[in-house]
Amino acid sequence: MNMFQRALIGYDGSTSAKAALRFAVEMATDSDVELTALWVREPLPRHADLPGVAEAANEYFAERKQEVTELAKREDIEIGSETRARHAAKAVVTFAKEGGYDLIVIATATIQNFGDGFWATPPTVSPTTRSAACSL
């Protein structure tokens, strides 16, 4: 029996997020964990009605989704891709709870490798760890 059944990966396309995604993919290939990558778009400012702002955000997500799709294809696994628009920590915790995820994988701008794992403390981690109802 697997320790985890469903893993949610916070994904923004950064180097550290790519490392977290690779970590989750390795875990999934060693077991039968369902993966979903979640990109959270912070609420757009009031001037977001300027031409191109919302479109640029949507294009950015499409590029992140393509990265996830390409990795899944290379590794011959399935990875879902979702996006939400709200505060990052709240979105991750809410999505995980509503989706029945039992693991959240998130990273930071700098990942410190300590043997078999890594230590991550981005600004999103602290509020996420206080609110999550599953493993991080």
N, C-alpha and C positions, 0 to 999 in steps of 0.2 A: 504494500500500500504506500502511496506517495505521501510525503509530508504535507505538500500543498497541492491543491487541485486547480486553482485559478490565480494567476498572477497579473497584476496591473502595473505597467511600467510608465512612469512619468517621463514623457519624451518631448524634447524641444529642439532636437537636432544638434545640440552642443556636443563637444568632445566627451564630456562626462556622461551625458545622457546616452550617447552611443555606447560607451563602456557599460553602462547599466543595462542597456538593451542586449548587448552581447552576453553579459552575465546571465540574464534571464533566458536567453536562447540556449546557452550551454546547459542550464538547469533543465530546460524543457526537453532537450535532446537526450538527457540522461534519465528522464522520467516522462510522465504523460501529463504535463502541466499545460493548461490552456493559457495562452498569452494574449494580452491586449495592451497596445501602446496608446497612451492618452496624452494629447497635446492640449494644454489649457491656455486659452487666450485671455489675458487680463481684459477687463472691460475697457472698451475704447473710450478715449476722452471725448468731451462734448464736441470738439471740432472734427470728430471722425466722419462727419458728413461731407468733409472736403473730398473732392474727386480723388479716387485712387486709394484712400486709406483702408477701407474695408476690403477692397479688392486685393490689396497687397497682403493683408493678413490672411485672406483666403488662399492666395497663391502660396504663401509661406507654408500653410498647413498642407496643401496639396504636395509640395516638395517633400515635407516630412513623411507624409503618407507613402510617397513613392520610395523613399529610403527604406522604410519598414517593409514594404512589399518586396523590394529587391532582395533584402536580407532574408526574408522568409523563403523566397524562391531559391536562393543559393543554399540555404540550410534544409530545404525540403520540409518545412514545417508551416503551420498556419499561425499568423499573428493578426489579430484584429486591430483596427485603427479607429480611434474616436477623437473627437474634439469637443471641448466645452468652453464657453465664454463666462468666466467669473473669477473670483479670487482663487489662485492656484491650489493652496492647501485645502480649502473648502471643497473645490471641485474634485480633487483626487479622493478625499475621504468620502464624500457623498457618492461619487461614482462607484467606489469600491464597496461601500455598504449596500447600495441599491443593486449592484450586480453580483453580490455574493462572493466577492473576491476574498481569498484568505491570505494573500500576500501582496504587499505594495513594494515595488522596486523603484527607488529614486536615487539620484546621485547629486554630486556637487561640482562646482567649477574645477576643483582640484580633488582628485581621488588619490588617497594614500593607500598603497598596496601593503597589506600586512599578512603575508603568507597566503593562506587560502581564501582570504576575503578582502574587503576594502571598507574603509571608514568614510562616511560622507555626511557633511553637515551644511547643506545649502539653506538659505532663508526659508524655503518651503518645508524643510524637514521638521523644524521645531513645532510649528503649528500642526503639522500632519501627525507627528508622533503623539501629541497630546490628544488628538481627536480620533485617531484610527481605531477601529474595532477589530483589526486583524494584525498579523505580523508585518513588520517593516524590514 
